Amino acid sequence: MSEDVCPPVSQPDAWDGPPPLLPDAEIAPGYRVVDFLRRGRDLDVYDLWSESRGCRCVGKTVRPDRLESRGIPARLIREGKLLLRLTHPHIVRAYEVQTSPPPLVILETLPGETLSHLIDRRQRRLNAQDAAHLGLHLCSAVGYLHRNNILHLDLKPSNIIATHGMAKVLDLSIARPPGRHHGGIGTTGYMAPEQSQGDELASATDVWGIGVTLYEVMTGEPACDVGDETSSSGVRAIPCRPKPVRRVRRLPVALASVIDHALSFDPADRPSVDELTARLGAFIRDSQAAMS
C-alpha cells in the first residue's frame, strides 16, 4: 500500500509550538499546502502542490518558533543546496531551495513508507534476500556520497524510504566531509563509536550506519539500546557494542557475518563499501543459485 513519506500527525495536541499551516495556505509563492506531514525538533514537513510543476512535492521548512534559533535556517539551506548537487537513484532529489523567510527546501514526493514506519506499524521484518538488496541500495548511495567527499552520518530506518523494491536515503542535514568533528553528531542509538567519542570520521562511519539499519530491519530491534548512548549532539557518549545479530534472530550465517562485520567496534575492522557490496552481491547470487 502506498503511503505518504511521513505519516501525518493525527492529533492536534501532539503538536508543540505554533500550529502548522492549514491546507490551501500558501507557504511560498507557487506552493500551497496539501497536508501537514510531520514536525521534528527544528523542522516542519509539508505535502505541497507546485503550481509551476503541476504536481505534488514535499517541502521542508524551519518551524516558526525556530526561525531565530542559531544555525537552524542555515543548516536547512545547506542541506538543500547539497541535495541540488546530487543526482542518484537511491538519494532523495531536491527541486529547489528558497532562502527568503521562511527557508524552504522542495523535494520530490516519494510513495512508500520509511523503514522505521514499516517496522513499527506492521511489525514486519525483512527476509534475508530483501535485506541484502536493501544493503546494496544503501551501499550504492553511500558510495556515491563518499566519492563526492560527503559522509551521511545519520543512516537509520527512519531516514530511508522503501517503495516498489527501491530504497532512497533521506535527510542529509548533518552530512559532513570526512575528518574530526565534535562528539555526538548523529542520532542517539545509531552513532558509530567514533561518532560518539569525537574521533576521526571516515567512510567506515557510514558502513556502521548501513550495519545498524540492516540489523534493525532484520530483527525488529535496534542494534544499540538507547541506554547504551546517553548523549545529545555535541556531547560524548558511551559507545555501543551490538550483540551478534544471530543472538536476536536466526539468519543465514553469510548475511549475519556481513552485518556483524559492518558493526565492528574498531572502524579499521569494518569492510569498505566496495567490500560490503561484493559480499552482499555474493550472498544474493548464492541464495538464488540454491533456490534454482
C-alpha positions in Angstrom: 0.0 0.0 0.0 1.4 3.4 -0.9 1.7 5.9 1.9 3.0 9.4 2.5 6.7 9.9 3.0 5.9 10.6 6.7 2.6 9.7 8.3 0.7 12.8 9.3 0.3 13.8 12.9 -3.2 12.8 13.7 -3.8 14.7 16.9 -3.5 18.4 17.2 -2.4 18.1 20.8 0.6 16.1 19.5 2.0 19.4 18.1 4.3 21.5 20.3 4.8 25.1 19.4 2.8 27.1 16.9 0.2 25.2 14.9 1.2 24.2 11.4 -0.2 25.8 8.2 -3.6 24.6 7.2 -4.5 23.0 3.8 -4.6 25.5 0.9 -2.3 28.0 2.7 0.5 29.5 0.6 3.8 28.5 2.2 5.8 30.4 -0.5 4.9 31.8 -3.9 3.7 29.0 -6.2 3.4 26.4 -3.3 0.2 25.6 -1.5 -0.2 23.2 1.4 -2.0 20.0 0.7 -1.3 18.4 4.1 0.9 18.7 7.1 3.1 15.6 7.3 5.5 15.8 10.3 7.0 18.1 12.9 10.5 17.5 14.1 12.6 19.2 16.7 13.6 22.0 14.3 11.6 21.5 11.0 8.1 21.1 9.7 7.4 18.9 6.7 4.5 19.5 4.3 2.8 17.9 1.3 2.7 20.7 -1.2 1.2 21.5 -4.6 3.6 23.1 -7.0 1.9 25.5 -9.4 4.8 25.6 -11.8 5.3 21.8 -11.9 1.6 20.9 -11.7 2.3 18.2 -9.2 2.7 17.4 -5.5 6.1 17.7 -3.8 7.5 17.7 -0.3 8.5 20.9 1.5 10.9 21.1 4.5 10.9 24.4 6.3 12.0 25.7 9.7 9.4 25.7 12.4 8.1 29.2 13.1 9.4 29.0 16.7 12.9 28.0 15.5 13.4 30.7 12.9 15.5 32.8 15.2 17.5 29.8 16.5 21.1 29.9 15.8 22.2 27.9 12.8 18.9 26.1 12.0 17.8 28.0 8.9 21.4 27.9 7.6 21.6 24.2 8.2 18.4 23.6 6.2 19.6 25.7 3.3 23.0 23.9 3.3 21.2 20.6 3.1 19.0 21.8 0.2 22.0 23.1 -1.7 23.9 19.9 -1.1 20.9 17.8 -2.4 20.7 20.0 -5.5 24.3 18.9 -6.4 23.5 15.2 -6.1 21.9 13.0 -8.7 21.5 9.4 -7.6 18.6 6.9 -7.8 18.9 6.0 -4.1 19.0 9.6 -2.7 16.0 11.8 -2.5 16.0 14.5 -5.2 15.8 18.2 -4.4 14.0 20.5 -6.9 14.5 24.0 -5.4 15.9 25.9 -2.4 14.3 29.2 -1.3 16.3 31.2 1.2 13.9 34.0 2.0 11.9 33.6 5.2 10.8 31.0 5.8 13.7 28.9 4.3 12.1 26.2 2.2 13.6 23.1 0.5 11.4 21.5 -2.2 11.9 17.7 -2.6 10.4 15.0 -4.7 7.4 13.2 -3.4 8.2 9.6 -2.6 5.4 7.0 -2.4 6.1 4.3 0.2 7.0 4.4 3.8 10.1 4.8 6.0 11.6 1.6 7.2 11.0 2.6 10.8 7.3 3.0 10.0 7.3 -0.4 8.3 8.9 -2.0 11.4 6.7 -0.1 14.0 3.3 -0.2 12.3 3.5 -3.5 10.5 5.8 -5.3 13.0 7.4 -6.6 9.8 11.0 -7.8 9.4 12.6 -8.2 6.0 13.6 -11.5 4.7 17.3 -12.2 4.0 17.1 -11.6 0.2 15.2 -8.3 0.6 17.6 -7.1 3.3 20.6 -7.9 1.1 19.0 -5.9 -1.8 18.4 -3.0 0.7 22.0 -3.2 1.7 23.1 -2.9 -1.9 21.0 0.2 -2.4 22.5 1.8 0.7 26.0 0.9 -0.5 25.3 2.5 -3.8 24.0 5.7 -2.3 26.8 5.9 0.3 29.5 5.1 -2.2 28.3 8.0 -4.4 28.3 10.3 -1.4 31.8 9.3 -0.4 33.1 9.8 -4.0 31.7 13.4 -3.6 33.6 13.8 -0.2 30.4 13.6 1.8 29.6 11.4 4.9 25.9 10.9 5.6 26.4 10.3 9.4 22.7 9.6 10.1 21.8 6.4 8.4 18.9 4.7 10.2 15.5 3.2 9.3 13.6 6.5 9.7 15.9 8.1 7.1 15.2 5.5 4.4 12.1 5.2 2.2 11.2 1.9 0.7 8.8 1.6 -2.2 8.4 -1.0 -5.0 11.7 -2.7 -4.2 13.6 0.7 -4.3 15.3 2.3 -1.3 16.0 6.0 -1.1 18.1 7.8 1.5 16.7 10.9 3.1 17.9 13.7 5.4 21.4 15.0 4.8 21.1 17.6 7.5 24.2 16.6 9.4 26.2 15.4 6.4 29.9 16.4 6.7 33.2 15.8 4.9 35.5 13.2 6.4 37.6 14.4 9.3 37.4 15.0 13.1 34.2 16.5 14.4 32.9 17.1 17.9 31.4 14.1 19.6 27.8 13.3 19.5 26.9 14.3 15.9 24.2 11.9 14.9 21.2 10.2 16.5 21.4 8.5 19.9 21.4 4.8 19.5 22.7 4.9 15.9 26.0 6.6 16.1 29.2 4.7 15.4 31.7 4.5 18.3 33.9 7.1 16.7 31.0 9.4 16.2 30.0 9.2 19.9 33.6 9.9 21.0 34.5 12.7 18.6 37.2 10.7 16.8 38.1 10.7 13.2 35.1 10.1 10.9 35.6 8.3 7.6 33.7 6.1 5.2 33.7 3.3 7.9 31.3 5.5 9.9 28.7 5.2 7.2 29.4 1.5 6.9 28.3 1.3 10.6 25.1 3.1 9.6 24.4 0.5 7.0 25.0 -2.2 9.6 22.7 -0.8 12.2 20.0 -0.3 9.6 20.2 -3.9 8.3 20.3 -5.2 11.9 17.1 -3.4 12.8 15.1 -4.3 9.7 16.2 -8.0 10.1 15.4 -8.3 13.8 12.8 -5.6 14.5 15.1 -4.4 17.3 17.7 -1.6 17.3 21.3 -2.7 17.3 22.0 -0.4 20.3 19.7 0.1 23.3 19.2 3.9 23.8 20.7 3.3 27.3 24.0 2.5 25.7 24.3 6.1 24.5 23.2 9.0 26.6 24.4 12.0 24.6 22.7 14.6 22.6 24.6 16.3 19.8 27.9 17.7 20.9 28.3 15.5 24.0 30.5 12.5 24.3 28.6 9.2 24.8 29.3 5.7 25.8 29.9 3.8 22.5 27.7 0.9 21.7 28.8 -2.7 21.2 25.9 -4.6 19.5 25.5 -8.2 20.3 25.8 -10.6 17.3 22.7 -10.5 15.2 22.1 -14.2 15.3 21.5 -14.0 19.0 18.4 -12.0 18.2 17.2 -13.7 15.0 18.3 -16.9 13.2 19.7 -15.7 9.9 21.8 -17.2 7.2 25.4 -17.3 8.5 26.8 -15.4 5.5 24.4 -12.5 5.9 24.8 -12.4 9.7 28.5 -12.2 9.2 28.2 -9.2 6.8 26.1 -7.3 9.4 28.3 -8.2 12.3 31.4 -7.2 10.4 29.9 -3.8 9.5 29.3 -3.3 13.2 32.9 -3.9 14.3 33.8 -1.6 17.1 37.1 -0.6 15.5 36.4 1.2 12.2 39.6 -0.3 10.8 38.0 -3.7 11.2 34.8 -2.9 9.1 34.6 -3.7 5.5 34.9 -0.9 2.9 31.7 0.0 1.0 33.0 -1.9 -2.0 33.7 -5.0 0.1 30.3 -4.8 1.6 28.8 -4.5 -1.9 30.7 -7.6 -3.0 29.7 -9.7 -0.1 26.0 -8.7 -0.3 26.0 -9.4 -4.0 27.7 -12.8 -3.4 25.0 -13.7 -0.8 22.2 -12.9 -3.2 23.8 -14.9 -6.0 24.4 -17.9 -3.8 20.9 -17.7 -2.4 19.4 -17.6 -5.9 21.5 -20.5 -7.0 20.5 -22.6 -4.0 16.8 -22.0 -4.9 17.1 -22.9 -8.6 
